[in-house]
Amino acid sequence: MTARFTISDQTAEHDHNQCIRHAISTAEDLCIRRGVQLTPIRHKILELIWNSHKAIKAYDLLDMLRPVNDAAKPATVYRALDFLLEQGLIHRVESLNAFVGCRSSGTRHDQLLLICTACHNVEERSASQVFSALADEMQSALFSPQRKTIEIHGLCKSCRTE
């Protein structure tokens, strides 16, 4: 099966194991190139985030981490999340106060996140036409954005057909 590497891709051709392997491999390569450490805790948090395409909250990560690291504290998880965010390996889903893996790690990019209110999957889209139109509007307003993320809540294709 081939992987399409979108955050949420429920098509028959999505091989989620390959998706996870690709995300972890990309993270390891980026950290080596940048001279930063993907410590065992950071690695595990990234793996837990990529275990599904649903946004996951920090305290849920802590609960999942405790069986393998009973000394883990909230600060442990938050430090790992800060590192993963700083390296561009994950995205924060602001409206849910949760995190998802980034399908375009290593490149600075705008984010359109489609969040399914039924199954809670999150799909990251490039939406170049949308962001191009926004760039025109911001330029005409002489506005300099620091980051651009659009979150849209609704029903994904799978949930719409059920």
Sine and cosine of phi, psi and omega as CSV:
sin_phi,cos_phi,sin_psi,cos_psi,sin_omega,cos_omega
0.00,0.00,0.52,-0.85,0.03,-1.00
-0.98,-0.18,0.50,-0.87,0.03,-1.00
-0.97,-0.25,0.62,-0.79,0.00,-1.00
-0.97,-0.25,-0.11,0.99,0.12,-0.99
0.82,0.57,0.63,0.78,0.26,-0.96
-0.99,-0.13,0.40,-0.92,-0.05,-1.00
-0.86,0.51,-0.69,0.73,0.04,-1.00
-0.84,-0.54,0.90,-0.44,-0.02,-1.00
-0.58,-0.82,1.00,-0.05,-0.10,-0.99
-1.00,-0.03,0.36,0.93,0.02,-1.00
-0.98,0.21,0.30,-0.96,-0.02,-1.00
-0.89,0.46,-0.42,0.91,-0.05,-1.00
-1.00,0.07,0.06,1.00,0.00,-1.00
-0.99,0.10,0.89,-0.45,0.08,-1.00
-0.98,-0.21,0.99,-0.16,-0.12,-0.99
-0.92,0.40,-0.54,0.84,0.07,-1.00
-0.88,0.47,-0.67,0.74,0.06,-1.00
-0.91,0.42,-0.62,0.78,0.04,-1.00
-0.85,0.53,-0.74,0.67,0.01,-1.00
-0.90,0.43,-0.73,0.69,0.00,-1.00
-0.85,0.52,-0.67,0.74,0.01,-1.00
-0.90,0.44,-0.71,0.70,-0.02,-1.00
-0.89,0.45,-0.70,0.71,-0.01,-1.00
-0.93,0.38,-0.69,0.72,0.02,-1.00
-0.88,0.48,-0.69,0.72,0.04,-1.00
-0.88,0.48,-0.69,0.72,0.00,-1.00
-0.88,0.47,-0.72,0.70,0.00,-1.00
-0.87,0.48,-0.72,0.70,0.01,-1.00
-0.89,0.47,-0.71,0.70,0.00,-1.00
-0.88,0.47,-0.68,0.73,-0.01,-1.00
-0.90,0.44,-0.65,0.76,0.05,-1.00
-0.89,0.46,-0.75,0.66,-0.01,-1.00
-0.88,0.47,-0.56,0.83,-0.03,-1.00
-1.00,0.04,-0.13,0.99,0.00,-1.00
0.94,0.33,0.51,0.86,0.05,-1.00
-0.89,-0.45,0.35,-0.94,-0.07,-1.00
-0.98,-0.18,0.78,-0.62,0.18,-0.98
-1.00,-0.07,0.99,0.12,-0.06,-1.00
-0.88,0.47,0.26,-0.97,0.03,-1.00
-0.83,0.56,-0.63,0.78,0.01,-1.00
-0.92,0.39,-0.72,0.69,0.03,-1.00
-0.87,0.49,-0.68,0.73,0.02,-1.00
-0.87,0.50,-0.72,0.69,-0.03,-1.00
-0.91,0.42,-0.67,0.74,0.03,-1.00
-0.88,0.48,-0.70,0.71,0.03,-1.00
-0.88,0.48,-0.68,0.73,0.03,-1.00
-0.88,0.47,-0.69,0.73,0.02,-1.00
-0.89,0.45,-0.63,0.77,0.03,-1.00
-0.90,0.44,-0.67,0.75,-0.04,-1.00
-0.99,0.17,-0.10,1.00,0.01,-1.00
-0.87,0.49,-0.40,0.92,0.11,-0.99
-0.58,-0.82,0.09,-1.00,0.03,-1.00
-0.98,-0.21,0.33,0.94,0.05,-1.00
-1.00,-0.08,0.54,-0.84,0.09,-1.00
-0.93,0.38,0.64,-0.77,-0.06,-1.00
-0.81,-0.59,0.66,-0.75,-0.04,-1.00
-1.00,0.08,0.41,-0.91,-0.05,-1.00
-0.86,0.52,-0.68,0.73,-0.03,-1.00
-0.94,0.33,-0.45,0.89,0.12,-0.99
-0.93,0.36,-0.61,0.79,0.08,-1.00
-0.89,0.46,-0.67,0.74,0.03,-1.00
-0.86,0.51,-0.71,0.71,0.02,-1.00
-0.88,0.48,-0.61,0.79,0.00,-1.00
-0.97,0.25,-0.46,0.89,-0.03,-1.00
-0.98,0.19,-0.52,0.86,-0.10,-0.99
-0.85,0.53,-0.60,0.80,0.04,-1.00
-0.89,0.46,-0.46,0.89,0.01,-1.00
-0.98,-0.19,-0.26,0.97,0.02,-1.00
-0.51,-0.86,1.00,0.05,-0.09,-1.00
-0.93,0.38,-0.21,0.98,0.04,-1.00
-1.00,0.02,-0.03,1.00,-0.05,-1.00
-0.88,0.47,0.69,-0.73,0.01,-1.00
-0.85,-0.53,0.24,-0.97,0.04,-1.00
-0.80,0.60,-0.64,0.77,0.00,-1.00
-0.87,0.49,-0.56,0.83,0.04,-1.00
-0.87,0.50,-0.73,0.68,-0.03,-1.00
-0.93,0.37,-0.71,0.70,-0.04,-1.00
-0.90,0.43,-0.61,0.79,0.06,-1.00
-0.90,0.43,-0.67,0.75,0.03,-1.00
-0.90,0.43,-0.68,0.73,0.02,-1.00
-0.89,0.46,-0.68,0.74,0.04,-1.00
-0.85,0.52,-0.69,0.72,0.03,-1.00
-0.89,0.46,-0.74,0.67,-0.04,-1.00
-0.90,0.43,-0.60,0.80,0.08,-1.00
-0.92,0.40,-0.72,0.69,-0.02,-1.00
-0.87,0.50,-0.58,0.82,0.00,-1.00
-1.00,0.10,-0.08,1.00,0.02,-1.00
0.97,0.26,0.42,0.91,-0.04,-1.00
-1.00,-0.02,-0.30,0.95,0.03,-1.00
-0.65,-0.76,0.23,-0.97,0.11,-0.99
-0.86,-0.51,0.53,-0.85,0.14,-0.99
-1.00,-0.05,0.79,-0.61,0.10,-1.00
-1.00,-0.05,0.99,-0.10,-0.15,-0.99
-0.84,0.55,-0.70,0.71,-0.09,-1.00
-0.92,0.40,-0.34,0.94,0.00,-1.00
-0.95,-0.32,-0.10,1.00,-0.10,-0.99
0.78,0.63,0.78,0.62,-0.09,-1.00
-0.58,-0.81,-0.01,-1.00,-0.13,-0.99
-0.71,-0.71,0.53,-0.85,0.09,-1.00
-0.69,-0.73,0.37,-0.93,0.07,-1.00
-0.94,0.33,0.48,-0.88,0.03,-1.00
-0.99,-0.13,0.79,-0.61,-0.01,-1.00
-0.99,0.13,-0.17,0.99,-0.02,-1.00
-0.84,-0.54,0.67,0.74,0.00,-1.00
-0.82,0.57,0.62,-0.79,0.05,-1.00
1.00,-0.09,-0.19,0.98,0.06,-1.00
-0.82,-0.58,0.70,-0.72,0.05,-1.00
-0.96,0.28,0.77,-0.64,-0.07,-1.00
-0.43,-0.90,0.38,-0.93,0.09,-1.00
-0.99,0.16,0.33,-0.94,-0.09,-1.00
-0.77,-0.64,0.80,-0.60,0.23,-0.97
-0.93,-0.38,0.91,-0.42,-0.01,-1.00
-0.94,-0.33,0.87,-0.50,0.04,-1.00
-0.99,-0.15,0.90,-0.44,-0.14,-0.99
-0.93,-0.36,0.89,-0.45,-0.01,-1.00
-0.99,0.17,0.83,-0.56,-0.02,-1.00
-0.97,0.22,-0.23,0.97,0.00,-1.00
-1.00,-0.05,-0.84,0.55,-0.07,-1.00
-0.99,-0.12,-0.18,0.98,0.06,-1.00
0.95,0.33,0.20,0.98,0.11,-0.99
-0.94,0.35,0.48,-0.88,0.03,-1.00
-0.84,-0.55,0.79,-0.61,0.03,-1.00
-0.92,-0.39,0.80,-0.60,0.05,-1.00
-1.00,-0.06,0.79,-0.61,0.00,-1.00
-0.84,-0.54,0.49,-0.87,0.02,-1.00
-0.98,0.20,-0.60,0.80,0.09,-1.00
0.72,0.70,0.78,0.63,-0.08,-1.00
-0.86,0.52,-0.60,0.80,0.01,-1.00
-0.92,0.39,-0.63,0.78,0.02,-1.00
-0.89,0.45,-0.75,0.66,-0.05,-1.00
-0.94,0.33,-0.47,0.88,0.09,-1.00
-0.92,0.40,-0.70,0.71,0.04,-1.00
-0.89,0.46,-0.65,0.76,0.05,-1.00
-0.90,0.44,-0.64,0.77,0.01,-1.00
-0.88,0.48,-0.66,0.75,0.05,-1.00
-0.88,0.48,-0.70,0.71,0.01,-1.00
-0.90,0.44,-0.68,0.74,-0.01,-1.00
-0.92,0.38,-0.60,0.80,0.03,-1.00
-0.91,0.42,-0.68,0.74,0.00,-1.00
-0.92,0.39,-0.43,0.90,0.04,-1.00
-1.00,-0.01,0.01,1.00,-0.08,-1.00
0.80,0.60,0.67,0.75,-0.03,-1.00
-0.97,-0.25,0.74,-0.67,0.03,-1.00
-0.95,-0.31,0.96,-0.27,-0.01,-1.00
-0.96,0.27,0.51,-0.86,0.09,-1.00
-1.00,-0.03,-0.59,0.81,0.10,-1.00
-0.38,-0.93,0.40,-0.92,-0.02,-1.00
-0.77,-0.64,0.88,-0.47,0.09,-1.00
-0.67,-0.74,0.76,-0.65,0.08,-1.00
-0.88,-0.47,0.79,-0.61,0.04,-1.00
-0.91,-0.42,0.80,-0.61,0.01,-1.00
-0.82,-0.57,0.81,-0.59,0.01,-1.00
-0.99,-0.17,0.67,-0.74,0.02,-1.00
0.00,-1.00,-0.43,-0.90,0.00,-1.00
-0.94,-0.35,0.74,-0.67,0.05,-1.00
-0.96,0.26,0.14,-0.99,-0.04,-1.00
-0.85,0.53,-0.69,0.72,-0.02,-1.00
-0.89,0.45,-0.70,0.72,-0.04,-1.00
-0.96,0.29,-0.50,0.86,0.05,-1.00
-0.92,0.40,-0.54,0.84,-0.06,-1.00
-1.00,0.06,-0.18,0.98,0.01,-1.00
-0.99,0.17,0.00,0.00,0.00,0.00
